[in-house]
Amino acid sequence: PSWNPRLGPSFKIGLISSDLLRNHPVGNMMRHVLPLHDLSRMEVTLFIIHEQQRYQVQQVSNRHILGEVHIKMIGRGPSVTQFWDAAESVEAADHVNSAGICILFDLV
C-alpha cells in the first residue's frame, strides 16, 4: 500500500509491540513514556496485536497511562506464537496507513 497520511491539526504517531502494557521491559518502559506525550500536539495510536493486550487495555489500572490514546487491534488470536505471513503483514500495514500514522515505532 502507498503511504498517505491525512495531515491535520496534529501529528500522528503509532506504537506497535506485543509487549505493550505487559509486565515486560517494553511494557514497563511505556507505562512511564506514554503519559509524557503532549496529546494537544499529537495523536498517539497503540496497535495491539493479540487478545491479551485487549484485556490489558480494559484494566482500570491502565486508564491513567492510556488517557486519550487511540487503540486499534490489528492482530489475531489470543497470543502471538508465530510471525505474520505476507498477507497478514500487508493487512496490518493497511490498518496503520488508514489511521494516517506519520511515524510508526515498532517496539520489539
Secondary structure, DSSP 8 states (H G I E B T S, - for coil): --------SSEEEEEE-TTTTSSSHHHHHHHHHGGGS-TTTEEEEEEE-SHHHHHHHH-GGGHHHHTT-EEEE---SSS--S---HHHHHHHHHHHHHTT-SEEEE--
